C-alpha cells in the first residue's frame, strides 16, 4: 500500500512528469483490479448485468471489455 500512497502523492504534486507517470501507474493498477474482480464475480456466476451495475457502466461495455479475455484466458 505504500507504493499506492506514493503514486497518489505524486499524482497530486507540482511536477507534471511525476504526476503523469503516477496517473499512468494508477490507471494500470485500476485495470488490473477491475479484471481481478470481474473474474471473481464471473466465477461466482454473476451476470454481466450485475457486474456492469456495480461498475456503473452498461452490460455491453463490461462484456466487450472483459468477455473475450475471459473466453481466451
Secondary structure, 3 states (H helix, E strand, C coil): CHHHHHHHHHHCCCCHHHHHHHHHHHHHHHHHHHHHHHHHHHHCCCCHHHHHHHHCCCHHHHHHHHHHHHHHC
